[in-house]
Amino acid sequence: MPALDADTDLRNLLVEFEETTHELARRRRERGMEFYVPNRPQLQVHQAAARTILFLAGNRSGKSTAGAMELCFHLTRRYHDTLNGIAYVAPNRRFTKPIKAVVVATEYPIIDRVIEPKLMSYLPKAYIRKIRRTPQGFISKLLCADGSTVDFLSNEMDDLAFESADWDFYWGDEPQKKTKFFA
């Protein structure tokens, strides 16, 4: 009978492991920011005191992830790693109230394929109040529970879409056209 007990114990351990794995995946989906661990260049970007930061690096180096996390830090105003107390964002770059942010990409498919999934994997789900989409289905505006907003623009849009806006935070993913950046 000991073999039967060992099989039962092993089955119980596997069931417990599967339940734990599912719970961890659920927590990552709901509270992705809490699981973020920046690499060295990302941490340097987050902790930079400069008003304008250029993160220039090769493919798969974490530029979009850093951009998504910067936006999440500012939207939620959670600027510290709760596990080890690391201050992620320099004090002079922190916000204390809801913000208006903009994310600009070269084209809407980039927003759809890269930026939106990255942002949604980190931003707490409870923080999202409403998502507006273009007629083609691309995200155009994110409305947050505290009143913060995020506009999503692309170089495909007319230059006038970039004019007369008063944004607190700008995330330009990939190089932008000069006329749009200056607007």
Buried (B, 14 or more C-beta within 10 A) or exposed (E): EEEEEEEEEEEEEEEEEEEEEEEEEEEEEEBBBBEBEBEEBBBEBBBBEEEEBEBEEEEEBBBBBBBBBBBBBBBBBBBEBEEEEBEBBBEEBEBEEBBBBBBBBBBBEBBBEBBBEBBBBBBBEEBBEEBEEBEEEBBBEBBBBEEBBBBBBBBEEEEEBBEEEEBBBBBBBBEBEEEBEEB
